[in-house]
Amino acid sequence: MIALNKPLTPSLVKLSKYLDQVNKNGWYTNFGPLHQELTKRLEEYLGVKNLLLVSNGTLAIQVACKALNINSAITTPFSFVATTSSLLWQGIDIAFSDIDPLSYNLCPIALDEALAKDDSYDGIVATHVYGNPCDVYGISSVASKYNKKVVYDAAHAFGVQYKGESLLNYGDISTLSFHATKIFHSIEGGALIINDDSLVEKARYLINFGIKNTEEIPELGINAKMNEFEAAMGLCVLDDMQQLDIKRKFVCELYKKELKGVVKFQQQNEDSTQNYSYFPIILESKEQLKKIEKALNEKDIIPRRYFYPSLDTLSYISAKNFCKNSRDIASKILCLPMYPELDSANQKEIIKVLKTCI
């Protein structure tokens, strides 16, 4: 089977060395030595400060909103469902604003129009879709106009640079996911990148049940700490990132070369680097998509309609704004298998099926 992605598998010899350290330290959770080492190395690798490791990317969004006192938010309908469910689960009232039809990111113009109708929301939660940077200056301008906090779901944007610096340095807080399917992973896990120094201590005790020290529990918190075994996996994977980047780029460029003019691609932000984490294509119609999906499945090739459905259509949400672009893109988008170990022969078979169907 050729799956959509394949989790990175580190050397067991190297992983065992890290796990030996965990056993020797006798420290398995609560900001242990490997947790501290991974924090420091990620800050250096990504070019960020105030990186706080957590147990998963969903909790990262929830803690970010809690730290910023966001009780209501306007967000994107075109993202993985966790972006929305993490807000709803925390009791945050949400509304959707439509996306740009080329970048697939939250559109600043639509966002401005939505807030002009109702500016009662505390914050904006936007996603860098497939690692493609949002119009961060446009969103920042709208946020300043209406005095809103900005959280970026950067689950796909690990390592992306925008205008020469980390994309994660934009907004009030950016969040990452280190799920096994991501280009960098710690099996499960995630992180917050907090751009306001005064919020770091608060966020640190929020992820530890609200415990500030042995005598103070100033706020309601949750258990969102990363454990030492996850940190060990993260350290192993981080060691191999540069080599894996080269392989992902090769896979992406072959797709682009062979499918140019055959399908439509996401418009990339010209001021940013890419991390080649996903390869989405836009097809002519839902019917064509289903035909291609069926043909690929018959060859034991598993693409994914990612993201589908548009989140403003979910049955348990009362959407306050109709998001035409998101619904249109969601109905025609298909992510192709994309991972470093995808060999050229298998990739060319995927391309052949696509071209034959189209």
N, C-alpha and C positions, 0 to 999 in steps of 0.2 A: 504493500500500500504506500502511495505517496501522499502523505498528510499535508495539511496546511502549513504546519511548522513542526519543528523537532527540537525539544528542549536540549540545551547544551549539556554535554556530559563531560565533567572534568576527569582528570586523571585520578584513579582511585588511590594511587600511591601518594599523590600530593594531598588529596582529601584526607587520607588517613593520618598524615602528619599534623594537619590542623586539628583533627578530632582527638589525636593523642594529647595535644595541648589543652583541649577542653577537659579531658579526664584528669590530666595532671593538675590543672588549676582547680578542679572541683567546682567550677563556676559555670552554671548552665543558662542563666538568664539574668535579667536586671542589670543591663549595661556592663557586661563582662569585658575581659581583655580583648577578645576577638571582635566584639561589637565596637570597641573603641578603635581598634586597628582598621576595621572596615570603614568606619565613619571618616577617619583621617584620610585614608587612601581614596575614597570616593570624592571627598572635597577637593583633593589635589587633582584627581583625574578629570572631574567635571568642571573645575574652575568655579566653585561655589563656596559659600560659608554657611554656617548654621544649618548643617544637614543633620536631621534627626531620623534615625532608623526606626521603623515600626514593623508590625507583624504582617501587614498587607496593605495594598493600595487603596482599598475601600475605606479602611479605618484612617488612612492618611487624609482623605478628603474630609471625613467626619471631624477629625481632630483639627484640621485647618479651619473649618467653619466655626468650630467651638472656640478656638483661640481668638478668632476675629469677631466673635459675637454675631455671626451671621445666622439669623433666624428665618430669613426668607431670601430667596435667590432667583435670579433669572439666568437660565442656562441654555445649553445647546440640545436640540433633539437628535443630533447626529453624533452619537458616541456610543461606547459600550454601555449597556444598561446599568452597570455599577455606578456610573457618574450620577445618574438620576436616583437610583435606589438608595445610594449612600445618604443622599440628602433627605429623601422621604422617610427612610428608616429612623432618622434622627429628628423627625418632626418638623423639618424645614419646609415651609411653603414655597412652591416653585411655580415659575411660568417659563415658557419656552420662547426663544427668539430664533428667527430663521438663519440659515447658513448662506455663505457665498457659494454659488453654484459651480465655481471653478476650483477653489481651494478646499471646499467642504468644511471650512471653519466658521465659527460664529461671525456673522457679518456686522461690522460696527454701525452701518447705516440702519439696518433692521433693528439692531440693539437700541440705537438712539430713538427710533420711532416707537419701539415697545415701551421704553422708559418714559417717553413723552406722554404716553397714554396713562401710565401708572408707574410712578417712581417710588412706590412704597417699599421696594425690596432693599434689603441690606447689602446684598453683594451680587457679584457676577461670577459664575463658574463656567469657564470656557475650556475646551479641549483642543490641544494641538493634534489634529486628526492625522493618524499614521505618521506622527513625528513631523509633520509639515507645520511650521510656525504660524500661529494666528497673526493677524495684523495687530501686533501688541501696542503700537503707538495709537492706532485708531481706537482700540478698546480702552487704552489708558485715558485718551481724550474724553470718551463718553463717561468713563468712571469718574473722572475729575469733575465733569459738568454736573453730574447728579450725586456726587459725593458717595461713591460706592467702593467697597472693598473688592479686590479681584483675586480669585483663586484659579490657577491653571492646573487642569488635569493633564499632566505631562507624562502619563503612563507610557506613551509611545515615543517620547522625545529624549530618551537617554542619550547623552553625548552630543546632542545637536547644538551647534553654534549659530548665533544670530548676530550679524554685524561684528564678528570677531570676538564675541563673548558668549558665555553659556546662556542659552534660551531660558534656563531655569532661574535666572536672576531677574526676570520680569514678573510683574504682579506683586501682590503682597505675600503670597505663598504659592509655591509650585509643589505638586505632589507627584511621586513616582510609584510605579508598581514593579516589584521584582518577582512576579509570578513566573513559573517555570517556562511559559511560552514567550516571555520577553527576551530581547537580545542580551540583556544582562539579567541574571536571576539569582535568587537565593532560595530556590524551591517555592517558598512563599515569602512575602516580605514587601517592603516599600519604604518610602522616605518622604519627609517634608523638607523643603528648602525655604527657610524663613528669612525674608529680606528686611524685617524689622527686628533689630537686635533686642529690643525690649520685650518681644514676645517669646523668645527662645526658652527662658526659664519656665514660663507658664505652660508652653506646649510640652516641655519635658515632664512636668508633674501631671499634666492631663493624661498622658499615655501610661501613667503608673498609678491608676486609681484616684488621681487627684492628690497624691501624697507629696507634699513639698519637702518635708523632713520628718524626723522622728516625732515631732510634736505638733505639726501643722498639716491639716487637710483642708485647704482653703476653698476648693471647688469640687464639684462632681467630676470625676474622671472615669477612665475606662482602662482595661488591660490591653494595651496595644504594643507591648514591648517585643522587639525581635530577640529570639533566643540565640545562644552561641552556636548551635548546630547550623542554623540558617546563615549566620555570619561566616561560618567556615566554608559553606558552599559558595557564598558570595565572593570570598577572597580567592577561591580557586578559579572561578569564572573570570574574575577581573584580571587575573594574570594573563589570560588568553585573548583579551578583547581586541587588541590591535590586529592580530592575525585573522580573527573572525570578521572584522570590518572589511578587510580586503576581499574575502570570499563572498560576503553578502553583496558587495558592490559588483563583483563579476556576474553574479546571478541576475541582479537587477538590470545591468547593462545589456545582457543577452535578451532578456524579455523586451526591453525597449527597442532594441535593434530589430527584432523579428516581428514585433507587433505594432510598430509605428505605422499609422495610416489604416490599421485594421480595427483597432479599438481606441477609445479615448482614455487619456491618462489624467490624473490629478495634476492641477497646475501647482508647481513647486514655487515656494518663496525664493526669489532670486538672491536675497541677502543672507541666505542660510546654507549650512551644510546639510547633508542627508545622512541618516543612519541605516537606511535600507532595511527597515524592519518589516515592512509589508509591501506587497505589490498589488494595488487595487486597479481594476479596469472598469470602465463604464461601457455598457452595451446599449444597443439601440432600443431595446424594450425588455419588459419583464419576460415576455414569451421567448425571446432570443436567449435571455439568461437561463431560463429553465431548460431549454434545449441543450445548451452548452454544459450546464451542470450535470444533466442526465448522461451526456456523452462522456464526460470526464469520469463520472462515477462508474460507468460501465468498464472503464479502463483501470479501475481501482485507484483513481486520482480524486482526492478530496479537497476541493476548494471550499470557500465559505462566503455566504452572503453577510459580509461584515462591513457596515452595520445594517442589520435589518431586524425588526422593522424600525421605521422612524419612531423615536420615543414618544412623540406627541400623539401617537395612535394607540398607546397601551391602554388596556381596558380599565386599569385602576387609577388612571390619571385624567383629571378634567382639564384638558388643554385650553389655555386662555387665548392663545394666538395660533392661527392656522399657518403651518410652516410648509409652504408649497415646495420650496427647493429641497428641503430635507426629505420629504416624502418621495419626490421624483428621483433623487439620487439613490435613496435606499432601495427603490424598486429595481434599479438597473446595475447596481454595483456588485462586483464579485472579486474577492481576494484570491489570488493564485498561490499555490505552494511557494514558500519563500524561506529558505534557511541555508546556512553555509554549506552543509553536506549534500545539497541538491545537485546531483551531477548533470552534466550537459546532455547526456543521452535521455534521461528522464525529463529534463526540462524541454528538450526539443519535441518529445512525445506530447507534452502538454500543449505546446505551441501548435503542433500539427493538428491536434483535435480542435483547437480553437479556430484555426484557419479553415479547416474542413467544414465546420458548422456554419461559419459566417459566409 
